[in-house]
Amino acid sequence: MNAKRRRGTAEAGSMTIWILGLCVCVLFLGGLGVDLWRVIEVRRSLATTARSVAAAGASALDETALRRGATILDPARAERRAAAQLDLLADAERVSGATIEADETQVAVELEGELDFSLLDIFTRGDPVTVSASATASPVRID
């Protein structure tokens, strides 16, 4: 009977260590789930903003070409209009970098944002994640 007790006391606490390890794993997986959903939400928000900015830029038509019947963009006006739309949007505070390029046929917008982890910050060094989205828009003539 003493032999049984000794063997039982030698294993005392192993279940506690196992449960603590399991709790750390569950915390990590929960943090991964929450933070990945936050990244997806920021990506969706940037994509929506990029589409809106590109559409605003694509409405800057060259008026003299339009009078002749051609649907051509004025690139300088398109870039200015897209930049003004980016400044107006509420989600623009998430944008850390923006590239707007326009030619006579389309407006291309690339947006970047940075996101700090919340729960995963415990396991990482605190480096932010860079999220990017892009969109293009072209004017369409409707007859």
SULVEN-V486945 format. One line per field, one symbol per residue. phi: phi as a letter, one per 40 degrees, with the letter a starting at -180 (. if undefined). psi: psi as a letter, one per 40 degrees, with the letter a starting at -180 (. if undefined). burial: 1 if it has 16 or more other C-alpha atoms within 10 Angstrom, else 0. Layout:
BEGIN
phi = ???
psi = ???
burial = ???
END
This chain:
BEGIN
phi = .cccccccccccgccccccccccccccccccccccccccccccccccccccccccccccccccccccchcbbccdccccccccccccccccccccbabbbbbbcbabbbbbbbbbccbcccccbcgccccbbabababcbcbc
psi = ddddddddddeheddddddddddddddddddddddddddddddddddddddddddddeegihdddddeeigiihddddddddddddddideeeeheihhhhiaedihhhhiiiihhicdeddeieehihhhiiiiiiiihhh.
burial = 00000000000000000000000000010011001001100110111111111111111111000000001111101111111011000001011001011111111111111110101100000000001111111110000
END
